[in-house]
Every structure is written in C-alpha cells, then in structure tokens.
Amino acid sequence: MKSDIRVCSAWREVHDRPVYTLSETCPECNSATENSAPAPFDPNDPYGEYRRALKRRNR
C-alpha cells in the first residue's frame, strides 16, 4: 500500500526541515516529491527467510 503523504525529494539540500505534501511537487521549491513511508521490507534481504522462520517458530 502506498502512502498518500509525500515529502520533498530535495529537502536536505534546499529546506531546513522536511516539507510534507499531498501533491506531486513541493509547494515551496517545485521539486519532485517522493513517498514518505519507508518500504515495509526489502525483497533482496538475504536473511529474510531466517527471520520469517524464527517468527513462525516463536508463535
């Protein structure tokens, strides 16, 4: 599920704080925005299989 809240992609270089918005562009600097929520998991995680097996075992 994709988050609707977006953050300015250039906020570290342009702004002194993160700028959050719902639009595709930053309202202050007109640069592109990106999804503010991190991915819930990394599909290339080499230890993901072991963590999931441990989680199943502890239930």
C-alpha positions in Angstrom: 0.0 0.0 0.0 1.4 3.4 -1.0 1.2 6.3 1.4 -0.6 9.4 0.2 1.7 11.7 2.2 4.7 12.7 0.2 8.0 14.5 1.1 10.1 16.9 -1.0 12.9 14.8 -2.5 15.4 17.7 -2.2 14.6 18.8 1.3 18.1 18.0 2.7 19.7 20.4 0.2 17.0 23.1 -0.1 15.0 23.2 3.2 16.0 23.2 6.8 13.2 20.7 7.6 11.2 18.1 5.7 8.3 19.5 3.7 5.3 17.2 3.5 2.6 17.5 1.0 -0.1 15.5 -0.9 0.8 16.8 -4.3 3.4 15.5 -6.8 5.6 18.6 -6.5 6.9 20.5 -3.5 4.8 23.6 -2.8 7.9 25.7 -1.7 10.6 24.8 -4.3 8.6 23.0 -7.1 10.9 19.9 -7.0 9.5 16.4 -7.2 8.2 14.6 -4.2 8.6 11.0 -3.1 6.8 8.6 -0.9 7.4 9.5 2.8 6.8 6.0 4.1 9.7 3.5 4.0 9.3 0.1 2.4 7.9 -2.4 4.8 10.5 -5.0 3.8 13.4 -5.4 1.4 12.8 -8.1 -1.2 16.6 -8.6 -1.6 17.1 -9.2 2.2 19.5 -12.1 2.5 18.3 -13.0 6.0 14.6 -12.5 5.4 13.9 -16.3 5.2 15.6 -16.9 8.5 13.7 -14.1 10.3 10.4 -15.4 9.0 11.2 -18.9 10.1 12.1 -17.7 13.6 8.9 -15.7 13.8 6.9 -18.8 12.8 8.7 -20.8 15.4 8.1 -18.3 18.2 4.3 -18.3 17.7 
